[in-house]
């Protein structure tokens, strides 16, 4: 999804959710978009696979960038788990 689509989705959630609601979402790391897959479980294969079916990853974020993006659309990050934390859980 391109950044404009991401933004529209977050705005929709903010406008249509009850007070106190929470949303959980995942995002692609910027380094994956840049073709840097070291230390990231299976991202190289997944990136190739989605591109082969016509849905390549086009937007990638750093942790700080993802939080700023959410804030810009009226949301705030409670927790942002990196690859190691996600694997551990």
N, C-alpha and C positions, 0 to 999 in steps of 0.2 A: 504494500500500500504506500502511496506517496504521502508526503508530509501533510498536504492539504486534507487528505482522507483521514489521516490519524487525528488531526485537529478537529475535524467535523465530528468524528466519533466521540472524542472526549467532551466536546461542547454539548452534544446530544445527551450524554450520560449526566453531565452536570445539570442541564435544564430539566431532565425528566426523572431524576432520582429523588427519593424522599430524603429529607434532612437526616444526616448521620449515616447515609448509605456508604458503602465501600465497593470499590471495584478492584479486581486483580487482573493484571495484564502482563504480557510478556513482550519483549522487544528484541530486535536483532542488534547485536553489538556492531558499532561502526567498523571495528577491525574485520569482521566477517565480510562486510560489503567491500572492504579494501582487499579481500583475498588472503587475509592473515588468520589462519585457523589453528595455530600452535596452542596447545593446551585447552582447546575447546572441543569437547567430545562430539564427534560426528558432524561438525558444522560444514566441513568441506563437501562431504557427500550430500548432505541435505541441500546446500546451496546449488550444487550441480543439478540435483534432482528436480528442484522447483523451477530452475531455469529451463530444463529440458521440456517441461510441460507448459512453458510460456508464462510462468509466474515468478520471475526472478526477484530476489530481495533487492529493493531499491532505496530503502531508508534504513540507516543504522544510527545508533545513538551511543554516546558514552553515558555512564551513570549520571554524571552531573547534567549533561544535555537533556536526558530524558526527564529528570526532575524539573528542570527549567521549562521544558515544553509543557509538562502537566500543569505547572503553576501558571503559565501564560493562559491556559484554558480554564483557570479557576479551580484546579484541583491541587492537592498536596500529597506528597509521597510520605507514607508511614514507614515503609520498609522497601529496600531495593536489594535483592539478593544477587550476588555474583555467581559465576559458574561453579566455583568450589562449594559455595553454600547450597546451591540447587542440587548438586550431585550428592552432597552429604545428606540432604533431606530426602 
